[in-house]
Amino acid sequence: MLAAVRRRRLLLLPLPLRFFSAAAAAAASTTTDPKVVSYLISSCGLTPAAAARAAATSPWLPLASPDFASNADAVVALLRRYGFTDADISATVRAFSRILASDPARTLQPKLDYLRSVGITAPLLPRVVSLSPVILHRSIESHLAPLIASLREVLGSDSRIVTALRQMPFAMRCSPKATFLRTLPVLRDVHGLTPSELSKLVASQPGVILLGPGRAGEIVQAVKDAGVEPGSPMFVYIFAAFSKLKAPTLENKFAIYRSLGFGKDDIAVMLRRLPNAAGISEERLKRTVGFLTGKAGLRREDIVAYPNLLSRSLDSHARRCAVLAVLRREGKPEGQHRVPHVLVASLARFMKAYVRRYEGEVPDVLRAINGEIPFEGFGLGELEKKKPQRQEKIRR
């Protein structure tokens, strides 16, 4: 799996750098300079094993040069001035040890200044660089500036670029002609998404930048089929949710909802209210819907109105229903509250209204919320048999 990840990362690089990276990896030897290893451990926080790998000599990595330590000190000092922490420096050197042999004034500082001029400052700047330190060896004119210009054209402003990069910092190592710089304009020009919506889309689901224009168009159509048009406040969030699923998986998910008794319009309403409803597993859907429409006595219309019922755990539903059943048994007015309202209430509100209020008078509410009283349904099962003496008095 790690090898596959490395291959995908390599494919994000421009073609010349792919060969550069592959050749560099192949050229590294096991010969190390003890002084360099010691420096990397003491000054950069690398482990002995990582330091030995970084110090391995090769034609393009002159770490063992006579003035290595003084140059490396200058590089580390420069990075600190731009907000790099010890952890950031360690990660940067571990990923690209050649940076310590770079000219801090001529090679590194101009790139750092350019990124900072766009608004990429600490802690985002160290994160971007530590993930892709090779960008400090890229040309401003041929790589960084065109990439930022493309992002600015699509997203509309530097502030939105910064927001997007917080979610996809790896994008800075991509070619200015990368796939996502073709896909995002298509979403804008063909499908009508505004720069603000594109920024929200990337922020909520960074993986959308890896979609091809064709796949993006398919997802747009799927969202429209769900009854949501571009321009709707929920369009971006439903698009983000759908983009996580392959087309057959998404269609299969709709089929599962239909098999559980939900119509096309019901599914559309639920997705508008809970976009991540598309990502709930088949097993969880069946178990949750079965519980809610069975023991809990809800109608499917209740689930459509409160689709976040599907995102709550089954255990939480069962415990809350058990508390409600106890309160009904005791004749408390809260026991008659609508079940959907009770199940979707925040934990703090639920505990205050249904448990803390009665824990002294009705200790069973504590047992119920702790899972010690199983929920068998309202008006059925063991809960109705908990107090036989009281039932005897009622009969008399």
Order of alpha helices (4+ residues) and beta strands (2+ residues): alpha-alpha-alpha-alpha-alpha-alpha-alpha-alpha-alpha-alpha-alpha-alpha-alpha-alpha-alpha-alpha-alpha-alpha-alpha-alpha-alpha-alpha-alpha
